[in-house]
Amino acid sequence: MDSKMYQFPHSLQAISAVYAADKYLKYHHQSDVEVHPNLQEYALDQTYSLAQVKSCAKCINQLVLLIQNSTL
């Protein structure tokens, strides 16, 4: 993992990964379904805000792009 991900707790990384995956699926399938992480379902609504999830998801997206463009 990229060193930027160390700033996020593992549980935030997990919910952000789910959020990012839902966004990718929505984009690639052109679905009309609005994507929102259900923080209450995972009992994270009192721990993380939607802004925190989106911030971590943005770093995940950047990491995915770096991996895709890597020559390794």
N, C-alpha and C positions, 0 to 999 in steps of 0.2 A: 504494500500500500504506500501511497505517496505520503511524505512526512506531514503534509497539510491536514491529513485526516486524523492525526494524533490529537488535534485540538477538540475533537468531538467524542463524546462518550459512545460506547459501543451500541447502546440502545438507540441513541439518536441516529447513528449510522444505519442501523437496521431499518428504522421507520422511514428514513430518507431514501434508502435503496428501494423500498417498496413504492414510495411516492414517485421516484424517478422511473421505475419500471412501468408503473401505471401511465405516466406521461408518454413514455416511448410507445407503449401499446396504443394509446389514444392517437398519437401522431401517425403511426404506421398503418393503423386500421381505419383512420378517418372516422372514428366513432364520435357520436354526439354526446356521449356520456361525459359529464364533468368529473374531473379527477380531484379528489380531496382525501388526504390521509385521514382515516378515522381514528384520531388520537384517543378518543374515549374508549373505543373498542380494545385498545391495547393498554389502557389505564395510563396513558402518557399525557393526557390532556392537562394535568396539573404539573407536569414536569417540563414539557417542551411546548413552545408556541409554534404556530404555523410558519412564522418568519424564520425560526431556528431550523425547522425541517427544510424549508426552501433553501436556506443558506448552505446547509450540509449537502443537499441534493445538487446544488450548483457545483460544489467541489467534486462530488461523485461524477457529475457529467464531464467536468474538466479532466478528471482522471481517466475516464473512458476514452475521451478523445486522444489523450496522450498515448494510451495503450494501443489504440487503433493506428496511430501514426508512427509507432515505434518500429524500428527495423530489427529488433531482437526477436 
